[in-house]
Every structure is written in C-alpha cells, then in structure tokens.
Amino acid sequence: MILLFFFWFFHLSVNYIWLKWDNYPLLWDAGTYYYESLVLHDLLKNLSLSSFNSAIRVGAQYPPIISFILSIFYFISGKSEDVAVFISNSVYLGILIFSIYGISKNVFNKKTGILSAFFITMYPLIFGHSRILMLDLPATSFVCLSIYLFQKTQGFRSRFFSLLFGASLGLGLLTKFSILLFVMACLSFYLILNFINLIRCIKKEEFSFYFKQYL
C-alpha cells in the first residue's frame, strides 16, 4: 500500500508542477465541464427548489457528476482552472491505481498488482489525461473500480460488495454512459465461465456441487 501511495503522490507532485507552468486555457469539452462546475457551484451557494431544477439540467451531452463533485470542492479550495484539473484528476487517479492493484492482486498476486498499478500510471494516455479536465480518466477509473468490486462480490454472494458494485456502476453511468459496455464485457465473461462450469457439472451429474456454490 505504501508503494501505491507513492505512485499516486508522485503523479500529484508532477501534475502540480505542470499546472503551475502551464498557461493554456481549458479548451473544448474541458472548458465546458469547468463552466458547468462554476454554474453548479453558484447554484449550490443559493440552494433552493428552483436552483435544484436548474442543476439537473446542467450538461446536455453527459451527466454532470464530474462538474458537481468539483463544485463542492470549490467551497474549500476556491475556483480556478488549475484547481479543477488538479482536484478532479487526483481523486480519479487514486481510484484507478487502487482498482488496478486490486484486480491484478485478485487474479494473480500482490507483486503483479503493484506492477500493474505502476504501468497503468505510465500509459501515455493516462499520464496525459491526468493533466486535463476530461471524462476519460474518471470513466476509466469507475470501470476498473466496478470490475474490482465485482470480483469481491464472489458471484454476488457478498451483499456488502454487491451494494458497493452497484454504487460504483451507478456513479460510473453518471460520469459517462459508455462505461456500461466495458463493465458488461467483464460480466459476460463471468457468465460464460459459469455456464461452462454448469455444463461440466451436468455431464458429471454433479448438480448439488454446482448449486451449493450459490446457496
């Protein structure tokens, strides 16, 4: 866990220095998300039924969950483009590192998890998107978190992790609708494996052994 924190802290430090030197404004979609976060922040400062109705209409193309989270942080950190980029990507990069480690640890071992966490942060796309305000890094983080929590459900036998999986998937859908395709690919693979296992048990007439796993 110390190494995971080190990976996370290293990228936070690099991104902080980068944002201090970078003078370019937020362009295209990034600028739109930042503007939406400012609008939501102003609505939250004057909270009322009418402001709530206005808030749910913010963001025409994608759900405004990213902008909403930023608008809450503005009460603590103040409003600026650099703050928006740094806070947003710090949160989601931490989720991504933890999730990739957990997935790889469950499939193989701790060493594989640490290597996976290191490599994912060094991917050019992930490294680059940790410095801009886009939905790709948050969406990737929620996909990985959902897959990790799905692993922990043990075939939905764990109610606690099943609820967390549902919450993660819901937050992911409030970030970007397309993440459902990636998570469903993982669930489909799990269902195929279980179907194959069921066929094998039927051939061996081991019905009770198979169904005891789900009781």
TORPA-4810 file (N, C-alpha, C, O; in nm, 3 decimals):
<nodes>
NODE_1_0.082_-0.121_0.000_0.000_0.000_0.000_0.086_0.126_0.000_0.046_0.229_-0.055_M
NODE_2_0.204_0.117_0.062_0.294_0.233_0.064_0.339_0.267_-0.078_0.347_0.385_-0.114_I
NODE_3_0.369_0.164_-0.158_0.411_0.188_-0.296_0.296_0.249_-0.378_0.320_0.335_-0.463_L
NODE_4_0.176_0.205_-0.353_0.061_0.262_-0.425_0.046_0.410_-0.392_0.020_0.493_-0.479_L
NODE_5_0.063_0.442_-0.264_0.055_0.582_-0.223_0.169_0.662_-0.286_0.150_0.778_-0.326_F
NODE_6_0.286_0.602_-0.297_0.400_0.670_-0.359_0.372_0.699_-0.506_0.399_0.809_-0.554_F
NODE_7_0.318_0.601_-0.579_0.283_0.623_-0.720_0.186_0.740_-0.732_0.203_0.829_-0.816_F
NODE_8_0.084_0.738_-0.647_-0.019_0.843_-0.650_0.041_0.979_-0.617_0.014_1.078_-0.686_W
NODE_9_0.121_0.984_-0.510_0.180_1.112_-0.467_0.279_1.164_-0.572_0.287_1.285_-0.594_F
NODE_10_0.353_1.075_-0.636_0.447_1.116_-0.740_0.375_1.188_-0.853_0.419_1.294_-0.898_F
NODE_11_0.265_1.131_-0.900_0.191_1.192_-1.010_0.122_1.321_-0.966_0.112_1.415_-1.045_H
NODE_12_0.077_1.326_-0.842_0.019_1.451_-0.793_0.124_1.563_-0.794_0.094_1.676_-0.832_L
NODE_13_0.245_1.531_-0.753_0.352_1.631_-0.750_0.387_1.678_-0.891_0.402_1.797_-0.916_S
NODE_14_0.400_1.581_-0.982_0.433_1.616_-1.121_0.322_1.701_-1.183_0.349_1.799_-1.252_V
NODE_15_0.196_1.662_-1.158_0.084_1.738_-1.214_0.074_1.878_-1.154_0.039_1.973_-1.223_N
NODE_16_0.106_1.889_-1.027_0.103_2.021_-0.961_0.205_2.115_-1.026_0.175_2.231_-1.054_Y
NODE_17_0.326_2.063_-1.049_0.431_2.144_-1.113_0.390_2.179_-1.256_0.409_2.292_-1.301_I
NODE_18_0.336_2.081_-1.327_0.292_2.104_-1.464_0.187_2.214_-1.472_0.196_2.304_-1.556_W
NODE_19_0.088_2.207_-1.384_-0.020_2.306_-1.386_0.030_2.445_-1.349_-0.026_2.545_-1.395_L
NODE_20_0.134_2.453_-1.268_0.192_2.583_-1.233_0.261_2.646_-1.353_0.259_2.768_-1.367_K
NODE_21_0.320_2.564_-1.438_0.390_2.614_-1.556_0.297_2.634_-1.675_0.322_2.720_-1.760_W
NODE_22_0.192_2.556_-1.682_0.103_2.557_-1.798_0.010_2.680_-1.794_-0.058_2.704_-1.694_D
NODE_23_0.009_2.756_-1.901_-0.073_2.878_-1.909_-0.186_2.868_-2.011_-0.257_2.966_-2.035_N
NODE_24_-0.202_2.751_-2.072_-0.305_2.737_-2.173_-0.443_2.725_-2.107_-0.456_2.660_-2.003_Y
NODE_25_-0.544_2.786_-2.166_-0.680_2.773_-2.110_-0.739_2.635_-2.139_-0.690_2.563_-2.226_P
NODE_26_-0.843_2.601_-2.066_-0.913_2.475_-2.092_-0.993_2.488_-2.222_-1.071_2.583_-2.238_L
NODE_27_-0.974_2.395_-2.313_-1.035_2.405_-2.445_-1.145_2.301_-2.464_-1.144_2.195_-2.400_L
NODE_28_-1.238_2.332_-2.552_-1.342_2.241_-2.596_-1.418_2.179_-2.477_-1.470_2.251_-2.393_W
NODE_29_-1.422_2.046_-2.472_-1.502_1.980_-2.369_-1.454_2.013_-2.229_-1.535_2.030_-2.137_D
NODE_30_-1.322_2.023_-2.211_-1.268_2.055_-2.078_-1.320_2.189_-2.029_-1.356_2.203_-1.912_A
NODE_31_-1.324_2.287_-2.118_-1.377_2.417_-2.081_-1.525_2.411_-2.047_-1.572_2.482_-1.959_G
NODE_32_-1.598_2.325_-2.118_-1.742_2.308_-2.091_-1.764_2.250_-1.951_-1.851_2.297_-1.878_T
NODE_33_-1.687_2.147_-1.915_-1.703_2.085_-1.783_-1.668_2.184_-1.672_-1.732_2.186_-1.567_Y
NODE_34_-1.566_2.266_-1.697_-1.527_2.365_-1.597_-1.637_2.470_-1.581_-1.671_2.509_-1.469_Y
NODE_35_-1.691_2.515_-1.691_-1.800_2.613_-1.687_-1.921_2.555_-1.612_-1.982_2.624_-1.530_Y
NODE_36_-1.954_2.429_-1.640_-2.067_2.365_-1.571_-2.043_2.358_-1.421_-2.135_2.377_-1.342_E
NODE_37_-1.917_2.332_-1.381_-1.887_2.325_-1.238_-1.905_2.461_-1.171_-1.947_2.468_-1.056_S
NODE_38_-1.872_2.568_-1.243_-1.892_2.703_-1.188_-2.041_2.734_-1.173_-2.083_2.792_-1.073_L
NODE_39_-2.119_2.694_-1.272_-2.264_2.715_-1.266_-2.324_2.638_-1.149_-2.405_2.692_-1.074_V
NODE_40_-2.283_2.513_-1.133_-2.335_2.432_-1.022_-2.293_2.488_-0.887_-2.369_2.484_-0.791_L
NODE_41_-2.171_2.540_-0.881_-2.125_2.599_-0.755_-2.211_2.719_-0.716_-2.248_2.735_-0.600_H
NODE_42_-2.241_2.802_-0.812_-2.326_2.919_-0.785_-2.467_2.876_-0.744_-2.530_2.940_-0.659_D
NODE_43_-2.517_2.769_-0.805_-2.649_2.719_-0.769_-2.650_2.662_-0.627_-2.747_2.678_-0.554_L
NODE_44_-2.541_2.595_-0.589_-2.533_2.538_-0.455_-2.522_2.646_-0.348_-2.569_2.628_-0.235_L
NODE_45_-2.459_2.757_-0.383_-2.447_2.867_-0.286_-2.583_2.928_-0.255_-2.604_2.980_-0.145_K
NODE_46_-2.674_2.921_-0.349_-2.808_2.975_-0.329_-2.909_2.860_-0.348_-2.994_2.864_-0.436_N
NODE_47_-2.896_2.760_-0.262_-2.974_2.638_-0.278_-3.122_2.662_-0.255_-3.163_2.721_-0.155_L
NODE_48_-3.201_2.616_-0.351_-3.346_2.626_-0.341_-3.406_2.525_-0.439_-3.334_2.458_-0.513_S
NODE_49_-3.537_2.515_-0.437_-3.603_2.421_-0.527_-3.579_2.459_-0.673_-3.557_2.372_-0.757_L
NODE_50_-3.583_2.587_-0.702_-3.561_2.631_-0.839_-3.417_2.607_-0.883_-3.391_2.571_-0.998_S
NODE_51_-3.320_2.628_-0.788_-3.180_2.604_-0.823_-3.155_2.455_-0.844_-3.073_2.417_-0.927_S
NODE_52_-3.228_2.370_-0.768_-3.215_2.225_-0.788_-3.265_2.187_-0.926_-3.202_2.106_-0.995_F
NODE_53_-3.375_2.243_-0.967_-3.429_2.215_-1.101_-3.333_2.261_-1.210_-3.320_2.197_-1.314_N
NODE_54_-3.266_2.374_-1.184_-3.168_2.422_-1.281_-3.044_2.333_-1.284_-2.985_2.311_-1.389_S
NODE_55_-3.007_2.281_-1.167_-2.885_2.199_-1.157_-2.898_2.070_-1.236_-2.802_2.027_-1.300_A
NODE_56_-3.015_2.007_-1.232_-3.030_1.879_-1.300_-3.035_1.896_-1.451_-3.026_1.798_-1.525_I
NODE_57_-3.049_2.019_-1.498_-3.048_2.044_-1.643_-2.911_2.085_-1.695_-2.893_2.106_-1.815_R
NODE_58_-2.814_2.098_-1.603_-2.678_2.136_-1.645_-2.612_2.017_-1.714_-2.615_1.905_-1.663_V
NODE_59_-2.554_2.040_-1.828_-2.486_1.934_-1.902_-2.581_1.866_-1.998_-2.661_1.782_-1.957_G
NODE_60_-2.571_1.899_-2.124_-2.665_1.844_-2.222_-2.617_1.711_-2.278_-2.699_1.624_-2.307_A
NODE_61_-2.485_1.694_-2.293_-2.432_1.575_-2.360_-2.401_1.463_-2.261_-2.432_1.347_-2.288_Q
NODE_62_-2.339_1.496_-2.147_-2.301_1.397_-2.049_-2.360_1.433_-1.912_-2.388_1.550_-1.887_Y
NODE_63_-2.378_1.334_-1.825_-2.424_1.364_-1.689_-2.324_1.456_-1.618_-2.204_1.446_-1.642_P
NODE_64_-2.371_1.547_-1.530_-2.282_1.648_-1.471_-2.214_1.605_-1.340_-2.180_1.690_-1.258_P
NODE_65_-2.195_1.474_-1.318_-2.142_1.429_-1.189_-2.001_1.483_-1.165_-1.968_1.519_-1.052_I
NODE_66_-1.918_1.490_-1.268_-1.782_1.541_-1.251_-1.785_1.688_-1.213_-1.715_1.730_-1.121_I
NODE_67_-1.866_1.764_-1.282_-1.878_1.907_-1.250_-1.940_1.927_-1.112_-1.904_2.021_-1.042_S
NODE_68_-2.032_1.841_-1.074_-2.096_1.852_-0.943_-1.995_1.829_-0.830_-1.995_1.902_-0.732_F
NODE_69_-1.910_1.727_-0.844_-1.808_1.699_-0.743_-1.712_1.817_-0.731_-1.674_1.857_-0.620_I
NODE_70_-1.673_1.873_-0.845_-1.584_1.988_-0.843_-1.649_2.107_-0.773_-1.584_2.178_-0.697_L
NODE_71_-1.777_2.128_-0.798_-1.847_2.243_-0.740_-1.848_2.236_-0.588_-1.849_2.340_-0.521_S
NODE_72_-1.846_2.117_-0.532_-1.841_2.101_-0.386_-1.702_2.136_-0.333_-1.689_2.201_-0.230_I
NODE_73_-1.598_2.091_-0.405_-1.461_2.120_-0.363_-1.430_2.268_-0.367_-1.344_2.316_-0.293_F
NODE_74_-1.497_2.342_-0.453_-1.470_2.486_-0.465_-1.497_2.559_-0.334_-1.436_2.663_-0.308_Y
NODE_75_-1.586_2.506_-0.250_-1.613_2.570_-0.121_-1.490_2.565_-0.031_-1.476_2.647_0.060_F
NODE_76_-1.401_2.469_-0.056_-1.280_2.454_0.026_-1.159_2.516_-0.041_-1.081_2.588_0.022_I
NODE_77_-1.144_2.490_-0.170_-1.021_2.526_-0.240_-1.030_2.655_-0.321_-0.927_2.706_-0.365_S
NODE_78_-1.150_2.707_-0.341_-1.163_2.822_-0.430_-1.178_2.777_-0.573_-1.159_2.660_-0.605_G
NODE_79_-1.213_2.871_-0.662_-1.241_2.839_-0.801_-1.128_2.884_-0.892_-1.089_3.001_-0.893_K
NODE_80_-1.075_2.789_-0.968_-0.978_2.821_-1.073_-0.965_2.699_-1.163_-1.002_2.588_-1.124_S
NODE_81_-0.914_2.719_-1.283_-0.898_2.608_-1.377_-0.800_2.504_-1.323_-0.825_2.384_-1.333_E
NODE_82_-0.689_2.551_-1.267_-0.587_2.458_-1.214_-0.642_2.376_-1.098_-0.614_2.257_-1.088_D
NODE_83_-0.720_2.439_-1.013_-0.781_2.367_-0.900_-0.874_2.259_-0.953_-0.874_2.147_-0.901_V
NODE_84_-0.954_2.291_-1.054_-1.048_2.195_-1.111_-0.976_2.072_-1.166_-1.014_1.959_-1.139_A
NODE_85_-0.870_2.096_-1.243_-0.795_1.986_-1.304_-0.726_1.904_-1.196_-0.731_1.781_-1.198_V
NODE_86_-0.660_1.971_-1.102_-0.581_1.901_-1.001_-0.669_1.816_-0.909_-0.639_1.699_-0.885_F
NODE_87_-0.777_1.873_-0.859_-0.864_1.801_-0.766_-0.931_1.683_-0.835_-0.929_1.571_-0.784_I
NODE_88_-0.990_1.708_-0.951_-1.062_1.602_-1.022_-0.972_1.484_-1.052_-1.005_1.369_-1.021_S
NODE_89_-0.858_1.510_-1.112_-0.771_1.401_-1.154_-0.698_1.337_-1.037_-0.658_1.220_-1.047_N
NODE_90_-0.678_1.408_-0.927_-0.617_1.346_-0.809_-0.708_1.238_-0.753_-0.662_1.130_-0.717_S
NODE_91_-0.837_1.268_-0.747_-0.934_1.171_-0.695_-0.941_1.048_-0.785_-0.933_0.935_-0.736_V
NODE_92_-0.956_1.069_-0.914_-0.979_0.956_-1.004_-0.852_0.877_-1.032_-0.858_0.757_-1.058_Y
NODE_93_-0.737_0.943_-1.027_-0.612_0.869_-1.042_-0.591_0.777_-0.922_-0.543_0.665_-0.937_L
NODE_94_-0.627_0.824_-0.802_-0.618_0.739_-0.683_-0.709_0.618_-0.694_-0.670_0.507_-0.659_G
NODE_95_-0.832_0.639_-0.743_-0.926_0.528_-0.762_-0.871_0.427_-0.863_-0.880_0.306_-0.842_I
NODE_96_-0.814_0.478_-0.971_-0.760_0.391_-1.077_-0.645_0.306_-1.025_-0.641_0.185_-1.050_L
NODE_97_-0.552_0.367_-0.954_-0.436_0.294_-0.902_-0.481_0.184_-0.806_-0.437_0.070_-0.817_I
NODE_98_-0.569_0.218_-0.713_-0.618_0.120_-0.616_-0.693_0.007_-0.686_-0.675_-0.110_-0.650_F
NODE_99_-0.775_0.039_-0.784_-0.859_-0.062_-0.850_-0.774_-0.158_-0.933_-0.795_-0.279_-0.929_S
NODE_100_-0.680_-0.103_-1.010_-0.593_-0.188_-1.092_-0.512_-0.281_-1.003_-0.494_-0.399_-1.035_I
NODE_101_-0.463_-0.229_-0.891_-0.390_-0.313_-0.797_-0.479_-0.426_-0.746_-0.437_-0.542_-0.741_Y
NODE_102_-0.602_-0.392_-0.707_-0.693_-0.492_-0.654_-0.730_-0.599_-0.756_-0.734_-0.717_-0.722_G
NODE_103_-0.756_-0.558_-0.880_-0.791_-0.654_-0.985_-0.677_-0.753_-1.008_-0.697_-0.875_-1.010_I
NODE_104_-0.556_-0.699_-1.025_-0.440_-0.784_-1.054_-0.404_-0.872_-0.935_-0.361_-0.986_-0.952_S
NODE_105_-0.420_-0.819_-0.814_-0.393_-0.899_-0.694_-0.491_-1.016_-0.685_-0.451_-1.127_-0.649_K
NODE_106_-0.617_-0.992_-0.716_-0.717_-1.099_-0.710_-0.691_-1.207_-0.814_-0.714_-1.325_-0.790_N
NODE_107_-0.643_-1.165_-0.931_-0.619_-1.261_-1.039_-0.486_-1.334_-1.020_-0.477_-1.454_-1.044_V
NODE_108_-0.382_-1.260_-0.976_-0.250_-1.320_-0.961_-0.200_-1.305_-0.817_-0.229_-1.389_-0.732_F
NODE_109_-0.125_-1.197_-0.789_-0.069_-1.179_-0.655_-0.035_-1.031_-0.634_-0.058_-0.948_-0.722_N
NODE_110_0.020_-0.999_-0.516_0.049_-0.860_-0.481_0.153_-0.797_-0.573_0.139_-0.681_-0.613_K
NODE_111_0.257_-0.873_-0.608_0.362_-0.819_-0.694_0.304_-0.779_-0.830_0.337_-0.674_-0.885_K
NODE_112_0.218_-0.864_-0.883_0.153_-0.832_-1.010_0.067_-0.708_-0.997_0.061_-0.625_-1.088_T
NODE_113_-0.001_-0.695_-0.883_-0.083_-0.577_-0.858_-0.002_-0.449_-0.856_-0.043_-0.348_-0.912_G
NODE_114_0.114_-0.454_-0.790_0.200_-0.335_-0.782_0.254_-0.298_-0.920_0.255_-0.180_-0.956_I
NODE_115_0.298_-0.398_-0.997_0.347_-0.372_-1.132_0.236_-0.314_-1.221_0.259_-0.222_-1.299_L
NODE_116_0.117_-0.369_-1.207_0.005_-0.320_-1.287_-0.028_-0.175_-1.253_-0.055_-0.094_-1.342_S
NODE_117_-0.026_-0.143_-1.123_-0.053_-0.006_-1.081_0.053_0.090_-1.135_0.022_0.202_-1.174_A
NODE_118_0.178_0.045_-1.136_0.286_0.129_-1.189_0.270_0.152_-1.340_0.279_0.265_-1.388_F
NODE_119_0.244_0.043_-1.413_0.235_0.054_-1.558_0.116_0.137_-1.602_0.125_0.213_-1.698_F
NODE_120_0.003_0.123_-1.532_-0.117_0.197_-1.573_-0.096_0.347_-1.560_-0.148_0.424_-1.641_I
NODE_121_-0.020_0.389_-1.459_0.003_0.533_-1.442_0.103_0.587_-1.543_0.112_0.708_-1.563_T
NODE_122_0.178_0.496_-1.606_0.278_0.539_-1.704_0.228_0.529_-1.848_0.299_0.568_-1.941_M
NODE_123_0.107_0.479_-1.868_0.050_0.480_-2.002_0.040_0.624_-2.049_-0.009_0.710_-1.975_Y
NODE_124_0.085_0.653_-2.172_0.080_0.792_-2.220_-0.059_0.854_-2.211_-0.073_0.971_-2.175_P
NODE_125_-0.164_0.775_-2.244_-0.299_0.830_-2.241_-0.341_0.866_-2.098_-0.396_0.973_-2.075_L
NODE_126_-0.314_0.776_-2.003_-0.349_0.803_-1.864_-0.265_0.918_-1.809_-0.317_1.007_-1.741_I
NODE_127_-0.137_0.916_-1.840_-0.047_1.022_-1.793_-0.091_1.157_-1.847_-0.091_1.257_-1.774_F
NODE_128_-0.129_1.160_-1.975_-0.171_1.286_-2.035_-0.305_1.334_-1.984_-0.323_1.453_-1.959_G
NODE_129_-0.400_1.242_-1.968_-0.534_1.281_-1.925_-0.540_1.315_-1.776_-0.641_1.368_-1.729_H
NODE_130_-0.434_1.286_-1.702_-0.432_1.327_-1.561_-0.400_1.476_-1.548_-0.397_1.529_-1.437_S
NODE_131_-0.377_1.543_-1.661_-0.345_1.686_-1.659_-0.450_1.770_-1.729_-0.431_1.891_-1.743_R
NODE_132_-0.559_1.710_-1.772_-0.665_1.784_-1.838_-0.799_1.745_-1.777_-0.811_1.640_-1.713_I
NODE_133_-0.898_1.829_-1.796_-1.029_1.806_-1.737_-1.122_1.741_-1.838_-1.206_1.807_-1.899_L
NODE_134_-1.105_1.610_-1.856_-1.188_1.534_-1.948_-1.252_1.417_-1.874_-1.219_1.391_-1.758_M
NODE_135_-1.343_1.347_-1.940_-1.415_1.237_-1.876_-1.346_1.102_-1.890_-1.389_1.004_-1.828_L
NODE_136_-1.241_1.094_-1.969_-1.179_0.965_-1.998_-1.115_0.902_-1.875_-1.133_0.783_-1.850_D
NODE_137_-1.041_0.981_-1.797_-0.979_0.927_-1.676_-1.082_0.889_-1.571_-1.073_0.779_-1.516_L
NODE_138_-1.181_0.974_-1.540_-1.286_0.932_-1.446_-1.361_0.807_-1.492_-1.390_0.719_-1.412_P
NODE_139_-1.393_0.800_-1.621_-1.466_0.683_-1.673_-1.382_0.557_-1.659_-1.433_0.452_-1.619_A
NODE_140_-1.254_0.566_-1.693_-1.164_0.451_-1.679_-1.154_0.407_-1.534_-1.153_0.287_-1.504_T
NODE_141_-1.148_0.504_-1.443_-1.139_0.473_-1.301_-1.262_0.398_-1.252_-1.250_0.302_-1.177_S
NODE_142_-1.380_0.442_-1.294_-1.503_0.377_-1.249_-1.519_0.238_-1.312_-1.574_0.148_-1.249_F
NODE_143_-1.473_0.221_-1.435_-1.476_0.088_-1.497_-1.392_-0.009_-1.416_-1.436_-0.119_-1.383_V
NODE_144_-1.269_0.033_-1.383_-1.178_-0.053_-1.307_-1.230_-0.078_-1.166_-1.221_-0.189_-1.115_C
NODE_145_-1.284_0.026_-1.103_-1.339_0.009_-0.968_-1.457_-0.087_-0.969_-1.470_-0.170_-0.880_L
NODE_146_-1.543_-0.076_-1.069_-1.659_-0.165_-1.079_-1.616_-0.310_-1.099_-1.673_-0.401_-1.040_S
NODE_147_-1.515_-0.331_-1.183_-1.465_-0.467_-1.207_-1.403_-0.523_-1.079_-1.423_-0.640_-1.046_I
NODE_148_-1.326_-0.441_-1.008_-1.266_-0.486_-0.883_-1.372_-0.524_-0.781_-1.364_-0.629_-0.717_Y
NODE_149_-1.472_-0.439_-0.765_-1.579_-0.467_-0.668_-1.661_-0.588_-0.712_-1.710_-0.664_-0.628_L
NODE_150_-1.677_-0.606_-0.843_-1.747_-0.725_-0.891_-1.671_-0.852_-0.853_-1.731_-0.952_-0.815_F
NODE_151_-1.538_-0.847_-0.863_-1.458_-0.961_-0.819_-1.483_-0.992_-0.671_-1.492_-1.108_-0.631_Q
NODE_152_-1.495_-0.887_-0.592_-1.513_-0.904_-0.447_-1.653_-0.954_-0.410_-1.674_-1.002_-0.299_K
NODE_153_-1.749_-0.943_-0.503_-1.884_-0.991_-0.471_-1.891_-1.143_-0.463_-1.986_-1.198_-0.407_T
NODE_154_-1.790_-1.211_-0.519_-1.788_-1.358_-0.522_-1.916_-1.413_-0.584_-1.986_-1.496_-0.525_Q
NODE_155_-1.944_-1.365_-0.702_-2.065_-1.410_-0.771_-2.191_-1.358_-0.707_-2.294_-1.427_-0.707_G
NODE_156_-2.184_-1.235_-0.652_-2.297_-1.168_-0.585_-2.340_-1.238_-0.455_-2.452_-1.219_-0.408_F
NODE_157_-2.250_-1.320_-0.399_-2.283_-1.383_-0.271_-2.258_-1.288_-0.154_-2.316_-1.304_-0.047_R
NODE_158_-2.171_-1.188_-0.175_-2.144_-1.088_-0.071_-2.237_-0.969_-0.092_-2.225_-0.896_-0.190_S
NODE_159_-2.329_-0.950_0.000_-2.424_-0.840_-0.013_-2.353_-0.705_-0.005_-2.387_-0.612_-0.079_R
NODE_160_-2.255_-0.694_0.086_-2.184_-0.566_0.105_-2.115_-0.522_-0.024_-2.132_-0.409_-0.069_F
NODE_161_-2.036_-0.613_-0.082_-1.964_-0.575_-0.204_-2.057_-0.566_-0.325_-2.028_-0.494_-0.420_F
NODE_162_-2.168_-0.636_-0.322_-2.266_-0.624_-0.430_-2.327_-0.484_-0.430_-2.348_-0.425_-0.536_S
NODE_163_-2.354_-0.431_-0.309_-2.407_-0.295_-0.299_-2.303_-0.193_-0.345_-2.336_-0.096_-0.413_L
NODE_164_-2.177_-0.215_-0.306_-2.071_-0.124_-0.349_-2.052_-0.131_-0.501_-2.027_-0.029_-0.565_L
NODE_165_-2.063_-0.250_-0.556_-2.053_-0.265_-0.701_-2.164_-0.187_-0.771_-2.139_-0.119_-0.871_F
NODE_166_-2.285_-0.198_-0.719_-2.396_-0.123_-0.777_-2.376_0.027_-0.767_-2.407_0.101_-0.860_G
NODE_167_-2.323_0.072_-0.652_-2.297_0.215_-0.633_-2.189_0.264_-0.731_-2.202_0.371_-0.791_A
NODE_168_-2.083_0.184_-0.746_-1.975_0.221_-0.838_-2.025_0.226_-0.982_-1.991_0.318_-1.056_S
NODE_169_-2.104_0.127_-1.020_-2.158_0.125_-1.156_-2.251_0.244_-1.178_-2.252_0.303_-1.286_L
NODE_170_-2.330_0.277_-1.076_-2.420_0.392_-1.088_-2.344_0.522_-1.104_-2.380_0.605_-1.187_G
NODE_171_-2.239_0.542_-1.024_-2.157_0.663_-1.036_-2.087_0.667_-1.171_-2.071_0.773_-1.231_L
NODE_172_-2.045_0.550_-1.218_-1.982_0.545_-1.350_-2.077_0.587_-1.460_-2.038_0.659_-1.552_G
NODE_173_-2.203_0.541_-1.452_-2.302_0.578_-1.552_-2.335_0.726_-1.543_-2.372_0.787_-1.644_L
NODE_174_-2.322_0.785_-1.424_-2.342_0.928_-1.410_-2.222_1.008_-1.458_-2.224_1.131_-1.462_L
NODE_175_-2.116_0.936_-1.494_-1.997_1.000_-1.550_-1.997_0.993_-1.701_-1.979_1.093_-1.771_T
NODE_176_-2.019_0.871_-1.751_-2.020_0.851_-1.897_-2.096_0.721_-1.925_-2.059_0.616_-1.873_K
NODE_177_-2.200_0.729_-2.007_-2.287_0.613_-2.029_-2.213_0.494_-2.090_-2.253_0.380_-2.067_F
NODE_178_-2.108_0.520_-2.166_-2.041_0.412_-2.239_-1.967_0.315_-2.149_-1.928_0.207_-2.195_S
NODE_179_-1.946_0.348_-2.021_-1.872_0.255_-1.935_-1.949_0.126_-1.915_-1.890_0.023_-1.882_I
NODE_180_-2.080_0.129_-1.936_-2.160_0.008_-1.920_-2.113_-0.101_-2.016_-2.117_-0.219_-1.981_L
NODE_181_-2.069_-0.063_-2.135_-2.022_-0.161_-2.234_-1.900_-0.236_-2.181_-1.890_-0.357_-2.198_L
NODE_182_-1.808_-0.164_-2.117_-1.685_-0.226_-2.068_-1.712_-0.315_-1.947_-1.654_-0.423_-1.934_F
NODE_183_-1.798_-0.268_-1.858_-1.830_-0.348_-1.740_-1.909_-0.472_-1.780_-1.887_-0.580_-1.726_V
NODE_184_-2.001_-0.457_-1.875_-2.081_-0.571_-1.920_-1.995_-0.676_-1.989_-2.026_-0.795_-1.985_M
NODE_185_-1.886_-0.633_-2.052_-1.794_-0.729_-2.113_-1.734_-0.820_-2.006_-1.719_-0.940_-2.026_A
NODE_186_-1.701_-0.761_-1.890_-1.648_-0.839_-1.778_-1.754_-0.933_-1.723_-1.726_-1.050_-1.696_C
NODE_187_-1.877_-0.883_-1.705_-1.985_-0.965_-1.653_-2.019_-1.079_-1.750_-2.049_-1.191_-1.707_L
NODE_188_-2.013_-1.051_-1.878_-2.041_-1.155_-1.978_-1.938_-1.266_-1.971_-1.972_-1.384_-1.983_S
NODE_189_-1.813_-1.230_-1.952_-1.706_-1.329_-1.939_-1.731_-1.418_-1.818_-1.713_-1.540_-1.825_F
NODE_190_-1.773_-1.356_-1.707_-1.804_-1.432_-1.585_-1.921_-1.527_-1.610_-1.916_-1.642_-1.568_Y
NODE_191_-2.025_-1.481_-1.678_-2.142_-1.565_-1.705_-2.106_-1.682_-1.798_-2.156_-1.793_-1.781_L
NODE_192_-2.019_-1.657_-1.895_-1.976_-1.763_-1.985_-1.899_-1.871_-1.909_-1.921_-1.990_-1.930_I
NODE_193_-1.809_-1.829_-1.820_-1.733_-1.925_-1.740_-1.825_-2.010_-1.653_-1.806_-2.130_-1.640_L
NODE_194_-1.925_-1.945_-1.593_-2.017_-2.019_-1.507_-2.107_-2.112_-1.589_-2.143_-2.220_-1.542_N
NODE_195_-2.141_-2.072_-1.709_-2.220_-2.159_-1.796_-2.140_-2.283_-1.833_-2.193_-2.395_-1.834_F
NODE_196_-2.013_-2.263_-1.864_-1.925_-2.377_-1.896_-1.913_-2.469_-1.776_-1.916_-2.591_-1.790_I
NODE_197_-1.899_-2.409_-1.657_-1.889_-2.489_-1.534_-2.016_-2.568_-1.510_-2.011_-2.683_-1.467_N
NODE_198_-2.132_-2.507_-1.537_-2.261_-2.576_-1.521_-2.272_-2.694_-1.617_-2.317_-2.802_-1.577_L
NODE_199_-2.230_-2.676_-1.741_-2.235_-2.785_-1.840_-2.146_-2.901_-1.795_-2.184_-3.017_-1.808_I
NODE_200_-2.029_-2.869_-1.741_-1.940_-2.975_-1.693_-2.002_-3.052_-1.577_-1.991_-3.174_-1.569_R
NODE_201_-2.067_-2.978_-1.487_-2.131_-3.043_-1.373_-2.247_-3.131_-1.418_-2.270_-3.238_-1.361_C
NODE_202_-2.321_-3.086_-1.520_-2.433_-3.164_-1.573_-2.381_-3.295_-1.634_-2.439_-3.401_-1.614_I
NODE_203_-2.271_-3.285_-1.707_-2.214_-3.404_-1.768_-2.167_-3.503_-1.663_-2.177_-3.624_-1.682_K
NODE_204_-2.116_-3.450_-1.552_-2.067_-3.537_-1.445_-2.175_-3.568_-1.342_-2.151_-3.638_-1.243_K
NODE_205_-2.296_-3.515_-1.366_-2.409_-3.533_-1.275_-2.376_-3.483_-1.134_-2.409_-3.548_-1.035_E
NODE_206_-2.310_-3.368_-1.128_-2.273_-3.307_-1.000_-2.359_-3.183_-0.977_-2.307_-3.075_-0.952_E
NODE_207_-2.490_-3.198_-0.986_-2.582_-3.086_-0.973_-2.569_-3.020_-0.836_-2.563_-2.897_-0.825_F
NODE_208_-2.566_-3.102_-0.733_-2.564_-3.047_-0.596_-2.437_-2.968_-0.571_-2.440_-2.865_-0.503_S
NODE_209_-2.325_-3.014_-0.626_-2.199_-2.943_-0.606_-2.203_-2.804_-0.668_-2.155_-2.707_-0.609_F
NODE_210_-2.263_-2.795_-0.787_-2.269_-2.666_-0.856_-2.360_-2.569_-0.782_-2.323_-2.454_-0.758_Y
NODE_211_-2.478_-2.613_-0.746_-2.576_-2.522_-0.688_-2.543_-2.486_-0.543_-2.591_-2.384_-0.494_F
NODE_212_-2.463_-2.567_-0.475_-2.423_-2.532_-0.338_-2.337_-2.407_-0.337_-2.331_-2.337_-0.236_K
NODE_213_-2.272_-2.378_-0.448_-2.189_-2.257_-0.456_-2.272_-2.131_-0.443_-2.220_-2.027_-0.404_Q
NODE_214_-2.401_-2.137_-0.474_-2.486_-2.020_-0.480_-2.593_-2.018_-0.372_-2.684_-1.935_-0.374_Y
NODE_215_-2.583_-2.111_-0.277_-2.678_-2.116_-0.167_-2.621_-2.051_-0.043_-2.688_-2.046_0.060_L
</nodes>
